[in-house]
Structure formats: C-alpha cells, structure tokens
Amino acid sequence: MLVLLPPSEGKAEGGSGSPLDLDSLSLPGLSAARGEVLRELVDLCGADEEKARTVLGIGEGLRGEVAKNAALPAAGTRPAGEIYTGVLYDALDLASLDAAARARAERTLLVFSGLWGALRTGDRIPSYRCSMGVKLPGLGALGAYWRGPMAEVLPEAAGEGLVLDLRSAAYATAWKPKGAVAERTATVRVLHSKIVKGVEKRSVVSHFNKATKGRIVRDLLVAGVEPAHPAELADVLRELGHTVEVQPAPKAGRTGRPWALDVIVTDVH
C-alpha cells in the first residue's frame, strides 16, 4: 500500500542534524530534479528578498522564510515526519505511534512537496517554504515541472498494491496515476452530514477534511492492515468505525480510472 499525502504549509523548525544530503533521500530517481529546484529556490531567495516573497506568495510577517530558504544547503535537518505540522499531521500524530506502526508509516506514506517532489517520512530535510503552486523564474510552475520526473519514478514506487490518494488538488497535479495503477487507486472525499428540517444535507469541509484524513491514515497504521484494492479498503475502514460510501466503480471500457470513496462524518472536530 502507498498513501499519498499533501505536505503542510506550516512546518516545524529545522533540527540540529547534519545538513541536507540529497543523495540520502528516498526515491533517488528524483534527485536530479530536486537539485534543480533547490538551486533555483536558494538563488532566488539569496538574491532578491522582495522578488522571492512575491514568487513564494508570502507576506511581510513571513519575511524570515526567505532567509531560511537561502540557507537551506547548510541548515540542520530532521525527519520529514517531524517537519510537517498542521491539521492532518496533528491528527495522524506520528510521534505517538508504536514502533511497528512508525515502521509502517515510513514504508507506506509518501508526502508530496513543491521542493522535494515526494518524500518518505523518515527522509531528513530542513524546514523550508515552497508550495507546489509556486512558479520559479527558471523552472516555471512546479506542479508541471514535477510531472516528468514523477511519471518515471512513482509507478515503480506504487508497485502492485493499493494507492490511497489523500492529496489536495495542487499536489495531485504533480502525478496522476494511470492505467493499472489508477485502477487500484482510491481517492477520498470527506463529507459532513447534518439534518436540516428533517432532510440530510451534505457538504465538503476543509479543516475537518484534513483532520479526518489524518485519522484514517492513523487508524490504518495502528491496525496494521494493508488492503490491496479500493473495495477492500472501504470494508476495512468500515470495520475501523468509519462511514464509507463507494462511488460506482469504473465500467467496462472506462478502465484506467481511480475509485472514489466518500467518508461521511456527522461530528466535525
């Protein structure tokens, strides 16, 4: 099983570990592309702070993020699973998992990133600021930039198992599963159900969408289950206490498309 996650906009401060070693990161097929993005980002942030703030879309209060990016090659590192914070990662709470569940997390979770392409949670990186929606002057839109390298590397990483795609739209642009991989891919939508004047109303929620996805991943890791197919995933999630509806599977002649699962919540927290 491979679980695709977005990163978090907010990040913990970098650690005191050794500086970044691109060759030590997982998915080595992305190393050259990572190096190009890193050089472009460091050069931009080191040369022109105001231009960098505009390109990165950050306000006056986050001016320090530019200096942080400029110093990335020498900055201390820590595991990516500790760098990423925010609603999804708070709910996932990797630090509180037992050793077996943490090992499963390092093997099955893949965090997408505008700077690194995709990472395992155990990969050591510095804290940084660079979303997938950024357009770097020399490389263009990062979502488009990463499509080529991802297409070369991710199908092998997906192997023959289930792909659980929990990414937000911006990060989904970097790689879209195709063919046989898409047919064993499940995307998840979280819907809030409430009764209004005796009629059920459902709506998409943002903040609680992230929290629910974090809890889903945590439940799978703790239970130690790795479903092999989207339909099996739906059954497993129901056994774990989630309300799941499976959208119609792709019909004959319309293969090569992911499955869509709706997770219904009545309490938003």
C-alpha positions as CSV (number, residue, x, y, z in Angstrom):
1,M,0.0,0.0,0.0
2,L,1.2,3.5,-0.8
3,V,-0.5,6.5,0.8
4,L,-0.1,9.9,-0.9
5,L,-0.3,12.9,1.4
6,P,0.0,16.7,0.9
7,P,2.6,18.5,3.0
8,S,1.7,21.2,5.5
9,E,2.0,24.9,4.8
10,G,3.3,25.4,8.3
11,K,6.4,23.5,9.3
12,A,8.4,22.9,12.4
13,E,11.8,24.4,12.7
14,G,14.7,22.5,11.3
15,G,16.6,20.2,13.5
16,S,20.2,20.0,14.6
17,G,21.1,17.1,12.4
18,S,23.6,17.0,9.6
19,P,22.9,19.3,6.6
20,L,20.9,18.1,3.7
21,D,22.2,15.2,1.7
22,L,20.1,14.9,-1.5
23,D,21.6,11.5,-2.2
24,S,20.3,10.1,1.1
25,L,16.7,10.8,0.3
26,S,14.3,8.1,-0.8
27,L,13.2,7.8,-4.4
28,P,16.7,8.5,-5.8
29,G,15.2,8.9,-9.3
30,L,14.0,12.4,-8.2
31,S,17.5,13.5,-7.1
32,A,18.4,15.5,-10.2
33,A,15.1,17.3,-10.3
34,R,15.3,18.0,-6.5
35,G,18.8,19.6,-7.1
36,E,17.5,21.9,-9.8
37,V,14.5,23.1,-7.7
38,L,16.8,23.6,-4.7
39,R,19.4,25.6,-6.6
40,E,16.7,27.8,-8.1
41,L,15.0,28.4,-4.8
42,V,18.2,29.2,-2.9
43,D,19.5,31.5,-5.6
44,L,16.1,33.4,-5.8
45,C,15.9,33.8,-2.0
46,G,19.6,34.8,-1.7
47,A,19.5,37.4,-4.4
48,D,16.3,39.4,-4.1
49,E,14.1,39.2,-0.9
50,E,11.2,41.2,-2.3
51,K,11.0,39.2,-5.5
52,A,11.3,36.0,-3.6
53,R,8.4,37.0,-1.3
54,T,6.3,37.7,-4.4
55,V,7.2,34.4,-6.1
56,L,6.6,32.4,-3.0
57,G,3.3,34.3,-2.1
58,I,4.3,35.2,1.4
59,G,3.5,38.3,3.3
60,E,5.6,40.7,5.4
61,G,5.1,38.7,8.5
62,L,6.8,35.7,7.0
63,R,9.9,37.6,5.7
64,G,12.1,35.3,7.6
65,E,11.1,32.4,5.4
66,V,13.1,33.9,2.6
67,A,16.3,33.9,4.6
68,K,15.5,30.4,5.7
69,N,15.3,29.2,2.1
70,A,18.5,31.0,1.2
71,A,20.4,29.0,3.9
72,L,18.9,25.6,3.0
73,P,22.1,23.8,1.9
74,A,23.7,24.4,5.3
75,A,20.6,24.1,7.5
76,G,20.1,21.4,10.1
77,T,17.7,18.6,9.2
78,R,15.2,16.3,10.9
79,P,12.8,13.6,9.6
80,A,10.1,14.9,7.3
81,G,7.5,13.3,9.5
82,E,8.6,15.8,12.2
83,I,8.9,18.8,9.9
84,Y,5.3,18.7,8.6
85,T,2.7,20.0,11.1
86,G,-0.9,21.3,10.7
87,V,-4.3,19.7,11.0
88,L,-3.7,16.4,9.1
89,Y,-0.4,15.7,10.8
90,D,-1.8,16.6,14.2
91,A,-4.5,14.0,13.7
92,L,-2.0,11.5,12.3
93,D,0.3,12.1,15.3
94,L,3.2,10.0,14.0
95,A,5.3,10.6,17.2
96,S,2.8,8.7,19.4
97,L,2.7,5.6,17.2
98,D,4.4,2.4,18.5
99,A,7.5,1.2,16.7
100,A,5.6,-1.2,14.4
101,A,3.2,1.5,13.3
102,R,6.0,4.0,12.8
103,A,7.8,1.5,10.6
104,R,4.7,1.0,8.5
105,A,4.4,4.8,8.2
106,E,7.9,5.1,6.9
107,R,7.3,2.4,4.4
108,T,3.8,3.4,3.1
109,L,3.5,7.2,3.4
110,L,4.7,9.5,0.7
111,V,4.5,13.2,1.2
112,F,4.4,15.4,-1.9
113,S,6.3,18.7,-1.9
114,G,7.0,21.6,-4.3
115,L,10.7,21.4,-3.4
116,W,11.4,17.7,-2.9
117,G,8.8,16.2,-5.3
118,A,7.9,13.4,-2.8
119,L,9.4,12.1,0.4
120,R,9.2,9.3,2.9
121,T,8.5,10.4,6.4
122,G,12.0,9.2,7.5
123,D,13.8,11.4,5.0
124,R,15.9,14.1,6.7
125,I,15.2,17.6,5.4
126,P,15.5,21.2,6.6
127,S,12.5,23.4,7.2
128,Y,11.6,25.3,4.1
129,R,8.9,27.3,2.3
130,C,7.9,26.3,-1.3
131,S,4.5,25.1,-2.2
132,M,3.6,23.2,-5.4
133,G,1.7,26.2,-6.7
134,V,4.9,28.3,-6.9
135,K,6.3,29.4,-10.3
136,L,10.0,29.6,-10.1
137,P,11.5,32.0,-12.7
138,G,13.8,29.5,-14.3
139,L,11.6,26.3,-14.0
140,G,8.0,27.6,-14.2
141,A,5.1,26.1,-12.3
142,L,6.3,23.3,-10.0
143,G,3.2,21.2,-10.5
144,A,4.0,20.9,-14.2
145,Y,7.8,20.7,-13.6
146,W,7.4,17.6,-11.4
147,R,5.2,15.6,-13.8
148,G,8.0,14.2,-15.9
149,P,10.2,13.0,-13.0
150,M,7.2,11.7,-11.1
151,A,6.0,9.7,-14.1
152,E,9.3,8.0,-14.3
153,V,9.6,7.1,-10.6
154,L,6.1,6.8,-9.0
155,P,4.7,3.8,-10.9
156,E,7.6,1.7,-9.5
157,A,7.1,3.1,-6.0
158,A,3.4,2.2,-6.2
159,G,4.2,-1.4,-7.0
160,E,1.3,-3.8,-7.3
161,G,-0.6,-2.6,-4.3
162,L,-3.3,-0.2,-3.3
163,V,-2.6,3.6,-3.8
164,L,-4.6,5.7,-1.3
165,D,-4.5,9.3,-2.7
166,L,-5.3,11.9,0.0
167,R,-3.5,14.8,-1.7
168,S,-5.1,18.2,-2.2
169,A,-5.7,19.4,-5.8
170,A,-2.5,21.4,-6.1
171,Y,-0.3,18.4,-5.2
172,A,-2.3,16.0,-7.3
173,T,-1.2,17.9,-10.4
174,A,2.3,16.6,-10.0
175,W,1.4,12.9,-10.6
176,K,-1.8,11.3,-11.7
177,P,-1.9,7.5,-11.6
178,K,-2.6,6.0,-14.9
179,G,-3.5,2.6,-16.4
180,A,-3.4,-0.4,-14.0
181,V,-2.1,1.8,-11.1
182,A,-5.1,4.1,-11.4
183,E,-7.4,1.1,-11.3
184,R,-6.2,0.2,-7.8
185,T,-6.1,3.9,-6.7
186,A,-8.7,5.3,-4.3
187,T,-9.3,9.0,-3.8
188,V,-11.2,10.1,-0.6
189,R,-13.7,12.9,-0.2
190,V,-14.8,13.8,3.3
191,L,-18.5,15.0,3.6
192,H,-20.2,16.5,6.6
193,S,-23.7,15.2,7.0
194,K,-26.3,17.1,9.0
195,I,-30.1,17.1,9.2
196,V,-31.8,20.3,8.2
197,K,-35.6,20.4,8.7
198,G,-35.7,16.6,8.5
199,V,-33.6,16.4,5.3
200,E,-30.0,15.2,5.2
201,K,-27.6,17.8,3.8
202,R,-24.0,17.0,2.9
203,S,-21.2,19.5,2.4
204,V,-17.5,19.4,1.8
205,V,-15.4,20.7,4.7
206,S,-11.8,21.9,4.5
207,H,-10.3,21.9,8.0
208,F,-12.1,18.8,9.2
209,N,-11.4,17.1,5.8
210,K,-7.7,17.2,6.7
211,A,-8.3,16.0,10.3
212,T,-10.4,13.1,9.1
213,K,-7.8,12.1,6.6
214,G,-5.2,12.1,9.3
215,R,-7.3,9.9,11.5
216,I,-8.0,7.5,8.6
217,V,-4.2,7.0,8.0
218,R,-3.5,6.7,11.7
219,D,-6.2,4.0,12.0
220,L,-4.8,2.0,9.2
221,L,-1.3,2.2,10.6
222,V,-2.3,1.3,14.1
223,A,-4.4,-1.6,12.9
224,G,-1.6,-2.9,10.7
225,V,-3.8,-3.6,7.7
226,E,-2.8,-3.0,4.1
227,P,-5.8,-3.5,1.9
228,A,-4.9,-4.5,-1.7
229,H,-7.9,-3.0,-3.5
230,P,-10.2,0.1,-3.2
231,A,-13.2,-2.1,-2.4
232,E,-11.3,-3.9,0.3
233,L,-10.1,-0.5,1.7
234,A,-13.8,0.6,2.0
235,D,-14.6,-2.6,4.0
236,V,-11.5,-2.1,6.3
237,L,-12.4,1.5,7.0
238,R,-16.0,0.5,7.9
239,E,-14.5,-2.1,10.3
240,L,-12.4,0.6,11.8
241,G,-15.6,2.7,12.5
242,H,-15.8,5.0,9.5
243,T,-18.9,5.5,7.4
244,V,-17.8,5.0,3.8
245,E,-19.7,5.0,0.5
246,V,-18.0,3.8,-2.6
247,Q,-18.9,5.6,-5.8
248,P,-19.6,3.4,-8.8
249,A,-16.6,1.5,-10.0
250,P,-15.3,2.3,-13.5
251,K,-17.4,0.4,-16.0
252,A,-16.0,-1.9,-18.7
253,G,-14.4,0.2,-21.4
254,R,-13.7,3.0,-18.9
255,T,-10.8,1.4,-17.2
256,G,-7.7,3.2,-16.0
257,R,-9.6,5.5,-13.6
258,P,-9.3,5.7,-9.8
259,W,-12.1,4.7,-7.5
260,A,-13.8,7.4,-5.4
261,L,-14.7,6.9,-1.7
262,D,-16.8,9.2,0.3
263,V,-16.2,9.2,4.1
264,I,-19.3,10.6,5.9
265,V,-18.9,12.4,9.2
266,T,-21.5,13.8,11.5
267,D,-19.3,15.4,14.1
268,V,-16.7,17.9,12.8
269,H,-13.7,18.1,15.2
